Amino acid sequence: MEILQGYKTWIGLVITILGMTGVAKLVTTDQMSQLADLIMQIAGLVIAVYGNYKAHQKIDKLEN
């Protein structure tokens, strides 16, 4: 994931916002779009938390 270094938090937030706005409703039925939105929200939050965690690890290493 070196390519995404510094962008994981932002990508996670964008995915979360897309899930919250219901963007998946444009391409699927109602029940499937709700599932897709939920999956996107969860994936976005996980990516954002992971990216933030990795960024803080790097900051902590630089401070020491």
LINTA-V322527 format. One record per residue. N is the residue number from 1. PHI is phi as a letter, one per 20 degrees, with the letter a starting at -180 (* if undefined). OMEGA is omega as a letter, one per 40 degrees, with the letter a starting at -180 (* if undefined). Layout:
BEGIN
[[N & PHI & OMEGA] [N & PHI & OMEGA]]
END
This chain:
BEGIN
[[1 & * & i] [2 & f & a] [3 & f & a] [4 & e & a] [5 & g & i] [6 & n & a] [7 & d & a] [8 & f & a] [9 & f & a] [10 & f & i] [11 & f & i] [12 & f & i] [13 & f & i] [14 & f & i] [15 & f & i] [16 & f & i] [17 & f & i] [18 & f & i] [19 & f & a] [20 & f & a] [21 & e & i] [22 & m & a] [23 & f & a] [24 & f & i] [25 & f & a] [26 & f & a] [27 & c & a] [28 & c & i] [29 & f & a] [30 & g & a] [31 & f & i] [32 & f & i] [33 & f & i] [34 & f & i] [35 & f & i] [36 & f & i] [37 & f & i] [38 & f & i] [39 & f & i] [40 & f & i] [41 & f & a] [42 & f & i] [43 & f & i] [44 & f & i] [45 & f & i] [46 & f & i] [47 & f & a] [48 & f & i] [49 & f & i] [50 & f & i] [51 & f & i] [52 & f & i] [53 & f & i] [54 & f & i] [55 & f & i] [56 & f & i] [57 & f & a] [58 & f & i] [59 & f & i] [60 & f & i] [61 & f & a] [62 & f & a] [63 & f & a] [64 & e & *]]
END
